Each structure stands twice: as C-alpha cells, then as structure tokens.
Amino acid sequence: MATVASDAATPGGPPDFRLPPGPRVPALIEGVRLVAGNAPDRRREQRRFGDVFTLRLPVFGNTVVVADAKLAKEVFAADPSVLYGGNIPLGRVLGGSSLFSLNEGSHAATRKIIMPPFHGARMKSYESIVEEETLREVARWPEGEEFETLSSMRLITLSVILRATFGADDEELEWLRSRVPPWLKFGERMVALQFLFRDLGPGSPYRRFMRHRGEFDRRVDRLIEKARRGGGLEDRDDVLALLLQATHEDGSPLSRKEIGDHLASLVVAGHETTGGTLAWAVERLRRHPALVRRLVEEADGGGDELRQATVREVQRTRPVIGGPIRTVMKPFQLGEWLLPPGTSVIVGGALMHHDARYFERADRFDPDRFLARKPPPFAYVPFGGGSRRCPGAAFAHMETNVVLGTMLRTVELVPTDEPGEPWKFRGGTYQPGRGGRARIVRRRS
C-alpha cells in the first residue's frame, strides 16, 4: 500500500527520492503537445516505461502518470495531507471558495451542502428541463446537411445547468446564456496558459477575464436579492435557493463570494464536460449503425438500459478529462518509487480505460460490456475517485442519458464510414476534433 514514506533513507539522512522513468522531453515541448490536441492516453510511453512513468509538464512540473488500478486505488485513498487534490489551475479561474480550490476539510463540508440537488427526487425533477432544452435545440438542427454538434450540446448543457443552478426566469436565463460562454472561453485559455494570470494592463487577458467574472458576480448578486425578496426558498429546487438556506457548521450563512464561487464551479463542471461527452456520443454512434438501431428500438419502447451502458462506454473510450490530479505534499511511497513533495500525480484514466487487463477487447466500442455488469473499480474513472470524485457524476449521467434518448426519439442519425474524429484539447477537456459532426433526418412517426 502507498504510504507516507519515512523521512529518511537512513537514520538522520535525507529521503532517497526516486521518480519513475519517462521521456526526456523538455516541459515546454510536452506543453505544446498537450495544447496541440494529442489524445490524453500515453500508450506509447506506457509501452516503453511501464504502468508508472514521469512526464515533465508546464505548471505541474514533474508529473507521475499512474496506469495501474491497484496503485490508482492507493492514490485515491492517500491522506489529503500527503496527496492534495485542490491545487489545480481551474481553481484559480473559479475562485478561492470553489470546490476545485478548497482544502480537504472545507471541501468535505461544501460537498455536503451542494450534493443534495444532484441525487434522489431533486435530480429526478430536472429530467423535464433536460428534455425541454434538448427538444428546443434539436429543432434547430439542419436536416440533410452535415453540421457539428459540439456547440449545440454545450448550449443544451449550459441551459440545463443554468436553470438547475439559478432557477432563472427567461430574462435572466437569456442574459446568462449570452454572457457565460465568453467567460468560459477566457477561462479555458487561462487554465491552459497559466502565465496569463498577470495583470498586464487594461487590454490584457487577465483584465478581460476579470471583467467577465465581475459581470457574472454582479448578476449573481441580483439573483440573490431577487430570491430573498421573493421568499419561498424552501419550495424551490434550484441550487441557488439551497445555498441561500445553507449554513456552515457554526450556523453562519454562506457569504456572497462563497455562493458565487460555488455557482461558477457548478456551471463549469456541469456544462463543459457533459457537452463534450454528448458530442463524442454522436461521433461514436454514427460509426455504429447497428447499435443505433437497437438504441432507437429501446427508446421507442421506453427503456434505457442499453443507452445507459452506451453512455458509460462513451465515457470509457472518449473520456473528456485526462485524469484526476494530486500534488505530493509529503514524501510518498508509490510502489517502488519514493516521490518528493511538489511532484504531481495523475491517475491515467484514459490509459486504463483502453487496457485489456481491465476491459476485454478494450479498443472496441462495445456498450454490451456494461450490460448487467459494473466497471472494474479504480480502472474506470471518468469522474475521478476518492474524496474528490465529481459531486455531479450522477447528474451528468442522467443528463447524457436523457439528451440521447430525446435525440433518438426525434431524429435519425445518418451513419458515416469516415474515420473517427481526432481529439482536441480545449483548455481543460478533450473534445472531438471536428466538433462531433452529424447528419440527421427528422423522424416522421
């Protein structure tokens, strides 16, 4: 089991730190490869160096990639004082009270506050919102000509999370729909290029990003005031109403900054990744017409078992996140390697998802593998693991399932024999390189 290493290799001596081997590529070049859009799997490095290897990356420095389920379990189970999960670039974009920034004690307390809307009856109530937004967007799709679905899917997921999070009416919702995407676009750049976090004057990316964030915060203030004046918070299902009623363990209410950062985190986490997964789903389904026929028959009959398995298979074969990351805070023994403080550790989900040790015929797109079977623990990590596992995982799965079901009942996907789309890195996620292109025919019955 991975543990905190002893402070010294010999009594009184310094620790005998050892990093796994890896390609001797400068960090800048590795960073260029990352931003250029290479797939998040590193099978070439895995074949050469084994299941644990070291990359040198900008921002993260020496980064140990773990592609072994047993070691991944140890990473997720490690004490947060040893492997810290909050020190990631996205936290700088979303604010100090964001789930992506909080230390473990505050992170656990905040999860208890924001988890209820994404489980049970509350989450069930959001299904009609997902269907409404999907029908609205699919109605705009051109018939008979090819188009990219990524922007549409991101608009669906943005509208859904805005309605679920803010409970906004038409005017407020339209404002958020128009203003949040530019802010997220700047956020993507800031995540990918951390050196932009400098105030270089009025025209600098940092100033422009902060103006967008300032507009968002002011709109949140308006919504807070409106919600408080309107009363009836206990009868509302949206997250904003829940946060306004929530308190810290000492009974104090959440500050406006905390509420703003939490809402920003939910919008980003509940929008970007799910939109990408849906675009990947279209990309995959168009290349598997026999599966689409089965899915349509199931959807017409009111079932969703195969569709849920298909969602899991899309998440396995096309994960939008390269892998959860931790920072070594104290010497950490990982297998035969002793990692020094400051090292980053990434659980290589994309590697394990394509590993035949964990998934039979791993390179084949086959949703049947998930019918009546659970994925192997710690080898299937599209939502991370441990105490930092995505709190909105169940919501994202529900949303993807409902969007696909609504789409399949509304339009026919015209199949294609074109090669699969390449991966494209978009700040913090991997998306279809050509936008998840589709051609559809509207169903007449």
Disulfide bonds with the S-S distance in Angstrom:
none
